[in-house]
């Protein structure tokens, strides 16, 4: 179906790996842009954690303009200047958008300890979007509320694998779920397909 999805009045574009661009009217939001050197400038950029494939200063620098707000956890302060700092469980409003940082961490691995990174739930044009960040299947996913679009890592090694993500997707129960964190660094199209086969929710693979 290509790299884009229409979610009501929200245009969703996968940038590869865990990066996304969302456009609703004149508002442009990016999450974890990585290896980005073209596209619309951002009103809002959300960064989940400080690893290079999520917190990419070159991409942020290209997309940023004077009015752009960059929201990121404390771990990103050494890489990015002038961020609006956020942590798990915190909520802020920027550019008229309600943003909640939710926990994102590993349970059985040491790559992403609790409290260092976040996922995000934000509302755009009436749609609640959840970007899980780099995480395992964690209990906090049970209390996200109604989600219109969930973006879940499926590549394994550093995050959930396909079967773990399918279990998490069932608990979250989003109207649409997109597998992410595959096709670059770790994870393949096969992981995305396996996730779609196992998940008991609507899955769209962007490629």
N, C-alpha and C positions, 0 to 999 in steps of 0.2 A: 504493500500500500504506500510505500515511500516513507519519507522521514517526517511527515506531518500528519496531524489529526485535528479535526474540528470538534471542539467540546463546547457546544452551544455557541456563545459569542467569543469564545477563547480559541485562538489559533495556537496550536502546540507544535513545536518543531524540535526534534531530537538532533542534537549537535554531535552525537557520538559519545561513547563511554557513559558518563553520568550527566552530561551537559544538556540543558534544555533552554529554549527561548519560548516565552509565552507573550502573545499580543492580544489585547482586548481594547478595541478602539485605538486611541493614541498612546496607550500605556504599554510599555515593553519591559518585561521582567525576564532576567536570566537566573538560572541556578547552575552553579558549578561549571561555568564556561571553561573549556580546555581546548587548546590549539585552535582558537577562534581568531581569524584575521579578516573577517568580513561580516556584514550584517548590520542591522539597525542599531543605533546607539541605545543604551539602556537608561530607563528611568530608575530601575531598582535591580541590584545584583545580590543574590543570596549565595553565600559560600558555606558549605557544610562543615569543613574541617581543613586542616593545614597541609594535607598531603598534596604533592605537586600536581596530581591528576585531578584535583578538585579546586585547589587554591593556586591558580595560574596567574601570576602578576601580569604577564604579557597580554593575556586575553582580557583581563579586567582593564588594563590600561587602554587597550584598543576600544573597548565598549564604553568606557567611562567618559562622561562629559562633566562640565562644572556642576550641573544640577543632579547628577547621579548619586543615589544613596547606595552604599555597599554595607550589607549586614553580614556579620561573620562572628564566630566565636573568638574568644581571647587568644586561642592558639594561632590565629592568623595575623596577629598584630605585627609580628616581625616581618611579614611579607607584604602587607598592605597598609597603606597610610590612610588615616581618616575614616576608619570604619565605625559603624554603629554596632557596638559590641552586644552580643546576646549569648545566653547560655540555656541549657535544657530547662524547660518549664517556664521560660520567660516569654512574654508577649509584648510586642510593640506595634505601633502603626506608623508606616512610612509611605509617602506618596498616596495616601488614602487607602492603603491596603493593610488589613489586619494580618500580622505575621506572628505565628507561635513557633518557637523552637522546641522540638520534642527530642527525647533521648535517642541516641544512635550509638551502639557499642557492640563489641564482641562478648560473647559469653564463654566460649571455649577456645578463643584465640587471644593473642596479645597485641594485635595490630591497632585496635581502636578501643582503648580503655574507656570506661564510663566517665562522662563529664567533660571529655576533651572535644568531641565533635557533636553535631546535632543533625537532626532531620528538620524539615519545615512543613507546617500546615499553613497555607495562606488562601485567601479567598479573592478571586478575580472574576468580575462579571457574574457574580452569583454562584460560581463554581468553587468548591473546596478541593484544593490540590494538596497531595501529600508527597513530598520527595523524601525518601527514607534516609538518604545519605548512605554512608558505609556502615552497615549494621548486620547483626544476626537477627533471627526471629526473637523478639523480646516481649516481655509481658506488657510493656507500655503501649504496644500496638492495639491492645484490646480496648483502649479508652480514647481513641482518636475521634470518635463520633462519626457522623455521616461524611463519607469521602466520595467525591465524584470521580477523581482521577488519582490513582496511586502509582508511584514510580518506585519499583523495587529492584534492588541488586540481585542478580542470579548467577554471577560468574564464579562463585566459590573462592577458595583460598583466603581472601581477605574479608569476605562477606558471606552471606547466605549462598548456598548452592541452589540449583533449580528446585529440588524437592523441598528444601527448607523454606524457600520463598513461596512455593505453592501453598504450603501449610499456613504461612503468614498471610498470604493473600486471602485465604478463606476466612480467617479471623477478622481481617480488616473489612472485607466485603464491599470494596469500592465498586462503583458502577462500571468503571473501566480500569484495568491495570496494565501497565507497560513494563516489560522487563528491561532493566538497564545494567550498566557495569559489565558489558560484554563487547567483544569485537575489537578491543584495544587493550593492551597490557595483560588482561586475563579474561577468560570466558569467550565462548564462540556462539555462532548462530545455533548450534546444536543445543546449547544450554537454554537459549531463549525458547526454542521449540519444545524441549523437554518440560520447561516450566509451563508453557501453554497447554501441553498434553495433560499435565498433572493437576493444574489449577481448576478449581470448581467455580470460577468466576469468569467474567468476560475478559479476555486478554487480547491486546493488539500489539503486534510486534512491528516496530518501526525500523526500517533498514534502508 
